[in-house]
Amino acid sequence: MMMKMKMLVVFVTLVHVSQHASAVELYEGEEFVLLPCEYQTVDVDDPTVVWSRYDLNPSTVHQRQQDGDELKDQNQLYSCRTSMMTDALETGDLSLNLTKLRLSDSGTYTCTVREFGRGEERVTDIQLQVKERFPSWAKVLLVLLVVGLVVSGIFLVHFRQYFMSVYRVEVDSGVESVQLPCKTTVHLPEDVLVEWTDRDNRKVHLYQNSSVQPEKQYDLYRGRTEMKRNLKTGDVSLTLKYPTDRDRNTYTCTAYKKERKILMKKQVILEVKGQCCRYRSEVKGQRSKVRVVLIFGD
């Protein structure tokens, strides 16, 4: 018998706690939340129920009297967002319906019943916590990530030729010239030797001792090549003039130190479309139409 009484006491205590102190967690933007409050109002003379947040001024969230809602003292933060059952004071279900949840709705809500001429009774306190669906720190992180990706993309597009080892260049036969890209982030010394060769290891262009060596060029390319000498920026791209079908080839750009140690090596695959050959007079002044297709190396 004593054991049953102890269990009953524990049960009553738990009910009392749940009625007087509870917590609700929801996310910003939820359609509504129902804050529970029950009280036997049948024997109460002319009851009034008030939902309040005492950290606000005015503190009234919602007020219901026998003749309906009384909202003249309602805090404007809750205007048009609160409601109760129309028969709340008859049934004793004094729950508050709060719609369109905001972060500012977080706080402690107190349900109080007032009896005319006899004071008031605090029925329950409910702790409402409205959370961000996407926290501010995560939004900042996302913005930084997007900005970082955009900047990285622009960087890679702008400087892609410095990091790629193989390029594919397509050009129409008859254009005035085509550029075979060769750029590197490796420091190129003043005495660097830059050698352009084709797949047959024939010399297309040779830059040595700070000058061009045309006498060492293969006849097919003599007088038709011009190399950039931007050693500080690592740009030693080659311009091939008046490309024809005979120039369809794989070109290798190699930079050496004096002792023939390779500093950088890249390849360019050139595709020339159209007729086999054109005279220079036919192509002078024509607008170049070059398409570059990038191939990422290992």
C-alpha positions in Angstrom: 0.0 0.0 0.0 2.8 2.4 0.9 4.6 1.6 -2.4 1.4 2.5 -4.4 1.1 5.8 -2.5 4.8 6.7 -3.3 4.1 6.0 -7.0 1.0 8.2 -6.9 3.0 11.0 -5.3 5.7 10.7 -8.0 3.0 10.7 -10.8 1.3 13.8 -9.4 4.6 15.6 -9.1 5.5 14.9 -12.7 2.1 16.2 -13.9 2.6 19.3 -11.8 6.0 20.0 -13.3 4.9 19.4 -16.9 2.0 21.8 -16.3 4.1 24.6 -14.8 7.4 24.4 -16.7 7.8 23.1 -20.2 9.9 23.9 -23.2 9.2 23.9 -26.9 11.8 24.2 -29.7 10.9 25.1 -33.3 12.4 26.7 -36.3 12.0 30.2 -37.7 9.3 30.3 -40.4 7.1 27.4 -38.9 3.4 28.0 -39.6 2.3 27.8 -36.0 2.9 26.5 -32.5 0.3 25.6 -29.9 1.4 26.6 -26.3 -0.7 24.4 -24.0 -2.5 25.6 -20.9 -5.4 23.9 -19.1 -7.4 25.1 -16.2 -10.8 24.4 -14.7 -12.6 27.7 -15.3 -16.1 26.4 -14.7 -16.2 27.5 -11.0 -14.3 30.8 -11.7 -16.4 33.9 -11.5 -16.0 36.1 -14.7 -12.6 34.6 -15.6 -9.9 36.3 -17.8 -6.9 34.4 -19.2 -3.8 36.4 -20.1 -0.8 35.1 -21.9 2.3 37.2 -21.1 6.0 37.7 -21.7 7.4 39.6 -18.8 10.6 40.5 -20.7 8.6 42.7 -23.0 6.8 46.0 -22.6 3.9 45.8 -22.8 4.0 42.2 -21.6 0.6 41.1 -22.9 0.8 38.5 -25.8 -2.9 37.7 -25.8 -5.9 38.2 -23.5 -9.3 36.5 -23.5 -12.4 37.5 -21.5 -15.9 36.1 -21.4 -17.1 38.4 -24.2 -14.1 37.6 -26.5 -10.5 38.8 -27.1 -9.3 41.9 -25.5 -6.2 43.0 -27.4 -5.9 46.8 -26.7 -2.8 46.1 -24.5 -1.3 43.5 -26.8 2.4 43.9 -27.7 2.6 44.8 -31.4 5.1 42.1 -32.0 2.1 39.6 -31.8 -0.4 41.7 -33.7 -2.6 39.4 -35.9 -0.5 36.3 -34.9 -2.3 35.0 -31.8 -5.6 33.2 -31.2 -7.4 31.0 -28.7 -10.3 28.6 -29.0 -13.6 30.5 -29.0 -15.0 28.3 -26.1 -11.7 28.4 -24.2 -13.1 29.7 -21.0 -16.0 27.2 -21.1 -13.8 24.1 -21.8 -10.7 25.1 -19.8 -8.5 24.7 -22.8 -6.6 27.9 -22.7 -3.9 27.0 -25.2 -2.4 29.8 -27.3 -1.9 29.5 -31.0 1.0 31.5 -32.3 1.6 31.7 -36.1 4.5 32.7 -38.4 7.2 32.1 -35.9 10.1 34.6 -35.7 13.4 34.5 -33.9 12.1 37.3 -31.7 9.4 34.9 -30.4 11.9 33.1 -28.2 11.1 33.6 -24.6 9.1 32.5 -21.6 5.3 32.6 -22.0 3.1 32.7 -18.9 -0.5 31.6 -18.8 -2.4 33.3 -16.0 -6.1 33.1 -15.0 -7.7 36.1 -13.3 -11.0 35.9 -11.3 -13.0 39.0 -10.9 -12.5 40.4 -7.4 -10.3 37.5 -6.2 -6.9 38.0 -7.8 -5.1 35.7 -10.3 -3.4 32.4 -10.5 -0.3 31.6 -12.6 -1.1 28.4 -14.4 1.9 27.5 -16.5 5.2 28.8 -17.9 6.4 27.7 -21.3 9.9 28.3 -22.6 9.7 28.8 -26.4 12.9 28.6 -28.4 12.8 29.6 -32.1 15.9 28.6 -33.9 17.3 29.6 -37.3 16.9 27.0 -40.0 20.3 28.1 -41.4 22.4 29.7 -38.6 24.1 33.1 -39.3 27.6 31.6 -39.1 26.6 29.0 -41.7 25.3 31.7 -44.0 28.6 33.6 -43.7 30.5 30.4 -44.3 28.4 29.7 -47.4 29.0 33.2 -48.8 32.7 32.9 -48.2 32.7 29.5 -49.8 30.8 30.8 -52.9 33.1 33.8 -53.2 36.1 31.5 -52.8 34.9 29.2 -55.6 34.2 32.1 -57.9 37.6 33.6 -57.3 39.2 30.2 -57.7 37.3 29.7 -60.9 38.4 33.1 -62.3 42.0 32.4 -61.2 42.0 29.0 -62.9 40.5 30.3 -66.1 42.9 33.2 -66.3 46.0 31.3 -65.3 45.0 27.8 -66.6 47.9 27.8 -69.2 50.4 28.0 -66.3 49.2 24.8 -64.7 48.3 22.6 -67.8 50.9 20.3 -69.4 49.0 19.6 -72.6 46.9 21.8 -74.8 44.9 21.2 -77.9 44.5 24.1 -80.4 42.2 24.1 -83.4 42.6 26.7 -86.1 41.1 27.2 -89.6 43.6 27.0 -92.5 44.2 30.5 -93.9 44.3 32.5 -90.7 47.2 34.9 -90.3 48.6 33.2 -87.3 48.0 30.9 -84.3 49.5 31.0 -80.9 50.8 27.8 -79.2 50.6 28.5 -75.5 53.4 27.7 -73.2 53.4 29.3 -69.7 54.9 28.2 -66.4 55.1 29.3 -62.8 58.7 28.1 -62.7 61.3 30.8 -62.5 63.1 31.2 -65.8 66.6 32.6 -65.5 67.9 35.2 -68.0 70.2 32.5 -69.6 67.4 30.0 -70.1 67.3 27.9 -73.3 63.9 27.5 -74.7 63.4 25.0 -77.5 60.3 24.4 -79.5 60.2 21.1 -81.5 57.7 19.1 -83.4 56.9 15.4 -83.1 59.8 14.5 -85.3 62.1 16.4 -83.0 62.7 19.1 -85.7 63.5 22.5 -84.3 60.6 24.8 -84.7 62.1 27.7 -82.7 65.2 28.1 -80.6 65.9 30.8 -78.0 69.4 30.7 -76.6 71.8 33.2 -75.0 69.0 35.8 -74.9 68.5 35.7 -78.7 66.7 33.7 -81.4 68.8 31.1 -83.4 67.1 31.1 -86.8 69.9 29.2 -88.4 69.1 26.1 -86.3 65.4 26.1 -87.4 64.0 23.5 -89.7 63.3 25.0 -93.1 59.5 24.6 -92.8 59.3 26.9 -89.9 62.0 29.5 -90.7 60.7 33.0 -90.8 57.3 31.9 -89.5 57.8 31.8 -85.8 57.9 34.4 -83.1 58.3 33.7 -79.3 57.3 35.7 -76.4 60.2 36.5 -74.1 58.3 37.3 -70.8 60.7 35.3 -68.7 59.6 37.0 -65.5 56.0 35.9 -66.0 57.0 32.5 -67.4 55.3 33.2 -70.8 57.3 31.7 -73.7 54.3 31.0 -76.0 55.0 30.7 -79.7 53.2 32.4 -82.6 53.2 30.4 -85.8 52.4 32.4 -88.9 50.2 31.3 -91.8 49.4 27.8 -90.5 48.5 25.2 -93.1 47.6 21.5 -93.2 51.4 20.7 -93.1 51.6 22.3 -89.7 49.2 19.8 -88.1 51.5 18.4 -85.4 52.3 18.0 -81.8 54.7 20.7 -80.6 56.9 20.5 -77.5 58.0 23.5 -75.5 61.0 22.8 -73.3 63.0 25.2 -71.1 66.5 24.2 -69.9 69.1 25.6 -67.6 72.6 26.0 -69.0 73.5 22.4 -68.0 70.5 21.2 -70.0 68.5 20.5 -66.9 64.8 20.6 -67.8 63.0 23.4 -65.9 59.6 23.0 -67.8 58.1 20.9 -70.5 54.7 21.3 -72.2 53.0 20.1 -75.3 50.6 21.6 -77.8 48.5 19.6 -80.2 47.7 21.7 -83.3 44.9 20.9 -85.6 44.6 22.9 -88.8 41.4 22.6 -90.7 40.5 23.5 -94.3 42.6 23.6 -97.4 46.2 22.5 -97.3 47.8 25.8 -98.2 47.1 29.4 -98.8 49.3 32.2 -100.2 50.2 34.9 -97.8 48.5 37.5 -100.0 45.2 35.6 -99.5 45.3 35.7 -95.8 46.7 39.1 -95.0 44.2 41.2 -93.1 41.8 38.2 -92.5 40.4 37.9 -89.1 41.8 35.0 -87.1 39.4 32.3 -86.1 41.0 30.1 -83.4 39.4 27.6 -81.1 41.3 26.4 -78.1 40.3 23.1 -76.4 42.0 22.4 -73.1 43.2 19.0 -72.0 44.3 18.6 -68.4 47.4 16.5 -68.0 48.2 14.2 -65.1 
